[in-house]
Amino acid sequence: MTDQPIIEISELNFSYSRKDQTLKSLNLSIPKGSIYGFLGPNGAGKSTTMQILTDILHGYEGQINIFNKPLREQTPQIFKRIGALVESPSLYLHLSGYDNLKYITQLKQLEEGEIEPILKLVGLEGKGRVKVKKYSLGMKQRLAIGMTLLGNPEILFLDEPVNGLDPMGMTEVRELLMKINKERGTTIFISSHLLAEIEKMCTHISIIHRGEKKFEGTMAQLKQLNNKGFQVIIETANATDASNQLRGKYAGLDTKNQTEFIIPLDRKEDIPELIKDCVEMQIPVFSVTSEKDLEDWFLKLTK
């Protein structure tokens, strides 16, 4: 992975109607070789952005460069270098997994010899001759991703690829994408509203809400930003007494109610020291709650 962007989006605006602007001056920079998570709640503008990047939607304002050239100047030739799965996969359920892949090789004028290695890569080795209607949801999703990998594209656009999957299916797809990125060096641009999945696989992330970017950076930068101040809620027998004992050491301490008090901390690593102080001062600790973990922070940002 390099810092060189393989996709650059500048001042992207798009509206479905005059009254509703879906994307508002969106700027994104996707590094080559990254797994880039495009995160936001439903209706934030993720699928719209995906459809613009894959030339499904037109009439946008702004600049999109892919491979250091404007997108408008590269279609349809660019589709030999990218693979895309936007919204739900289109599969022929009455055909086998192999024949679904064969159909794509014929459309793209590729060698049929690519099919077996793709089946192996996506974990469907030995299942290629089984009809897709007998596949689990996770197997169907992996087959759909396999279809996008034919021709060895340099970029994958995946719109909500784990949506509707059970935990096992999510794990299978996540591990597959990380494997593709590591072994092939493929840049993966993946949209999702599931923070936990994005957090586990992505090297970079942006957060979009109501068509506007709220954050862009590495996962480490996001976690560092999140850890700059959060509140710990301590449940005890008497919050007032406990607060009076701890107030000299912990600035900003405040009581929430009769049995709970709030202490602002700089880092999560300070929590053990806080608990130790409570024990030494004989303050009973019934529970400790972090009010601002990564998910809480994301939810507050997008409300």
C-alpha positions in Angstrom: 0.0 0.0 0.0 1.2 3.5 -0.8 0.0 7.0 0.0 -0.5 7.6 -3.7 -4.3 8.0 -4.3 -5.8 5.6 -6.8 -9.2 7.4 -6.6 -9.7 11.1 -6.0 -13.1 12.8 -5.6 -13.2 16.6 -5.5 -16.3 18.7 -4.7 -18.8 16.0 -5.7 -22.4 17.2 -5.8 -25.4 15.3 -6.8 -29.2 15.7 -6.5 -32.1 13.5 -7.4 -34.4 16.5 -7.3 -34.1 20.3 -6.9 -35.3 20.0 -3.3 -33.0 17.3 -2.1 -29.2 17.4 -2.5 -27.9 13.9 -1.9 -24.1 14.7 -2.0 -22.7 18.0 -0.8 -19.2 18.9 -1.9 -17.8 15.5 -1.1 -14.0 15.1 -1.1 -12.4 11.7 -0.8 -8.9 10.3 -1.4 -8.5 6.5 -1.6 -4.8 5.3 -1.3 -3.6 2.6 -3.7 -3.6 -0.8 -2.1 -5.9 0.2 0.8 -9.1 -1.3 2.1 -11.1 1.8 2.3 -14.3 1.8 4.4 -17.0 4.2 3.3 -19.2 4.4 6.4 -22.5 6.0 7.1 -26.1 5.3 8.2 -28.7 4.3 5.7 -29.6 7.2 3.4 -26.2 8.9 3.9 -25.3 8.9 0.2 -23.1 5.8 0.1 -24.9 3.9 -2.7 -25.3 7.1 -4.7 -21.5 7.6 -4.6 -20.9 4.0 -5.6 -23.3 4.3 -8.5 -21.5 7.5 -9.7 -18.0 5.9 -9.4 -19.2 2.9 -11.5 -20.8 5.2 -14.1 -24.4 4.1 -13.3 -25.5 7.6 -12.3 -24.7 10.7 -14.4 -25.4 14.4 -14.0 -23.1 15.0 -11.1 -21.0 18.0 -10.5 -17.4 17.8 -9.4 -14.3 15.9 -10.4 -13.6 12.2 -10.2 -10.1 10.9 -11.1 -9.3 7.1 -11.2 -5.8 6.0 -12.1 -4.9 9.7 -12.3 -7.3 10.3 -15.1 -10.9 11.8 -15.2 -13.5 9.0 -15.0 -15.5 10.6 -17.8 -12.6 10.1 -20.2 -12.2 6.4 -19.4 -15.6 4.8 -19.7 -16.3 2.1 -20.8 -12.7 1.0 -21.1 -12.1 1.4 -17.4 -14.3 -1.6 -16.6 -11.4 -3.9 -17.7 -9.5 -2.5 -14.7 -12.3 -2.4 -12.0 -14.8 -4.8 -10.5 -18.0 -3.7 -8.9 -20.8 -5.2 -6.8 -23.4 -2.5 -6.2 -26.4 -3.3 -4.1 -27.6 -6.9 -4.3 -25.7 -9.4 -6.5 -27.4 -10.5 -9.8 -27.0 -14.3 -9.9 -28.7 -17.0 -12.1 -30.0 -19.3 -9.4 -30.9 -22.1 -11.8 -27.3 -22.2 -13.0 -24.2 -23.6 -11.2 -21.6 -21.3 -9.6 -19.2 -22.3 -12.4 -21.7 -21.3 -15.1 -22.4 -18.0 -13.4 -18.7 -17.2 -13.6 -18.5 -18.6 -17.2 -21.2 -16.1 -18.2 -19.0 -13.2 -17.0 -15.9 -14.6 -18.7 -17.8 -14.6 -22.0 -19.1 -11.0 -21.5 -15.6 -9.8 -20.6 -13.9 -12.0 -23.3 -11.8 -13.7 -20.7 -10.3 -17.2 -20.7 -12.5 -19.9 -19.1 -9.3 -21.1 -17.3 -9.8 -18.2 -14.8 -12.9 -19.8 -13.3 -11.4 -22.6 -11.1 -8.7 -20.3 -9.5 -11.5 -17.8 -8.6 -13.7 -20.6 -7.1 -10.7 -21.6 -5.0 -9.9 -18.0 -4.0 -13.5 -17.4 -2.7 -13.7 -20.7 -0.9 -16.1 -22.4 -3.3 -13.7 -25.0 -4.5 -15.7 -28.2 -5.0 -19.0 -26.3 -5.0 -18.7 -24.9 -8.6 -21.0 -27.5 -10.1 -23.7 -27.0 -7.5 -26.7 -24.9 -8.5 -26.6 -21.4 -6.9 -30.2 -21.8 -5.5 -28.7 -24.4 -3.1 -26.0 -22.0 -1.9 -26.2 -20.3 1.5 -26.4 -16.5 1.5 -22.8 -16.2 2.4 -21.8 -18.5 -0.5 -23.8 -16.4 -2.9 -22.1 -13.3 -1.7 -18.7 -14.9 -2.1 -19.6 -16.1 -5.6 -20.7 -12.5 -6.5 -17.4 -11.2 -5.2 -15.7 -13.9 -7.3 -17.5 -12.6 -10.4 -16.1 -9.1 -9.8 -12.6 -10.6 -9.5 -12.5 -12.1 -13.0 -10.0 -10.3 -15.1 -7.9 -9.5 -12.0 -9.2 -5.9 -11.5 -7.0 -3.3 -9.7 -10.0 -1.8 -7.8 -13.1 -3.4 -6.3 -16.2 -1.4 -5.5 -18.4 -3.2 -3.0 -21.6 -1.7 -1.8 -22.8 -3.2 1.6 -21.2 -6.7 0.8 -22.1 -8.1 4.3 -25.6 -6.7 4.5 -28.1 -9.4 5.6 -25.4 -12.0 6.4 -25.2 -13.9 9.7 -22.0 -13.6 11.8 -20.4 -16.6 10.1 -21.2 -15.2 6.6 -19.8 -11.8 7.7 -16.6 -13.4 8.9 -16.2 -15.4 5.7 -16.6 -12.3 3.5 -14.3 -10.2 5.7 -11.5 -12.7 5.6 -11.9 -13.1 1.9 -11.6 -9.4 1.2 -8.5 -9.1 3.5 -7.0 -12.1 1.6 -7.7 -10.5 -1.8 -6.1 -7.2 -0.6 -3.0 -8.9 0.8 -2.4 -11.5 -2.0 -3.4 -9.4 -5.0 -2.7 -5.9 -3.8 -6.3 -5.0 -4.9 -7.6 -1.7 -3.7 -11.0 -2.3 -2.1 -13.5 0.5 -1.7 -16.3 -0.8 0.5 -19.4 0.9 1.8 -21.2 -0.2 4.9 -23.4 1.1 7.8 -21.8 -1.5 10.1 -19.0 0.1 12.1 -17.8 -3.2 13.7 -17.1 -4.8 10.3 -15.4 -1.8 8.9 -13.2 -1.5 12.0 -12.1 -5.1 11.7 -10.9 -5.0 8.1 -10.2 -1.5 6.8 -6.9 0.4 6.7 -8.6 3.7 5.9 -12.1 5.1 6.5 -14.4 8.0 5.8 -17.7 8.8 7.5 -20.5 10.4 5.5 -23.8 11.7 6.9 -26.5 13.4 4.9 -24.2 13.7 1.9 -21.4 15.4 3.8 -18.0 14.0 4.9 -17.6 14.0 8.6 -14.2 12.3 8.9 -11.5 10.8 6.7 -8.2 9.1 7.7 -6.7 5.9 8.8 -8.3 3.6 11.4 -5.5 4.6 13.8 -6.3 8.3 13.4 -10.0 7.6 14.0 -9.3 5.7 17.2 -6.8 8.4 18.3 -9.5 11.0 17.7 -12.0 9.0 19.6 -9.7 8.6 22.6 -9.2 12.3 23.0 -11.5 12.6 25.9 -14.3 10.3 27.0 -16.3 9.9 30.1 -16.4 7.0 32.5 -19.5 6.4 34.6 -18.9 4.8 38.0 -21.8 3.2 39.9 -21.3 3.1 43.6 -23.2 3.2 46.9 -23.1 7.0 47.4 -22.1 9.1 44.4 -21.8 12.3 46.5 -19.4 10.8 49.0 -17.3 9.1 46.3 -17.1 12.4 44.3 -15.9 14.3 47.3 -13.1 11.8 47.9 -11.9 11.7 44.3 -12.4 15.3 43.3 -8.9 16.4 44.3 -7.3 14.1 41.8 -9.8 14.1 39.0 -10.8 17.4 37.6 -14.2 17.8 36.0 -15.8 15.0 38.1 -19.5 15.3 38.5 -22.4 13.4 40.1 -25.0 12.0 37.7 -27.5 10.8 40.3 -27.4 9.3 43.9 -25.5 6.2 42.8 -23.5 7.3 39.7 -20.7 9.8 39.1 -18.9 10.8 35.9 -15.2 11.3 35.5 -13.6 12.7 32.3 -10.4 10.8 31.3 -7.8 11.4 28.6 -7.2 7.8 27.7 -8.8 4.4 28.2 -5.5 3.3 29.8 -6.3 5.5 32.8 -9.3 3.4 33.8 -7.2 0.8 35.9 -5.6 3.7 37.8 -9.1 5.1 38.6 -10.3 1.7 39.8 -7.2 1.4 42.0 -7.9 4.8 43.6 -11.4 3.8 44.3 -10.3 0.6 46.0 -7.7 2.4 48.1 -10.3 5.0 49.2 -12.7 2.1 50.0 -15.2 3.3 47.4 -17.4 0.4 46.4 -17.5 0.0 42.6 -20.6 -1.8 41.3 -20.0 -1.1 37.6 -17.8 0.9 35.2 -19.2 2.2 31.9 -17.3 3.9 29.1 -19.7 6.4 27.6 -17.7 7.0 24.4 -16.4 3.9 22.7 -15.9 4.0 18.9 -19.5 3.0 18.2 -20.9 5.6 20.6 -18.7 8.2 19.0 -19.9 7.2 15.5 -23.6 7.3 16.5 -23.2 10.7 18.0 -21.4 12.0 14.9 -24.1 10.8 12.6 -27.2 11.8 14.6 
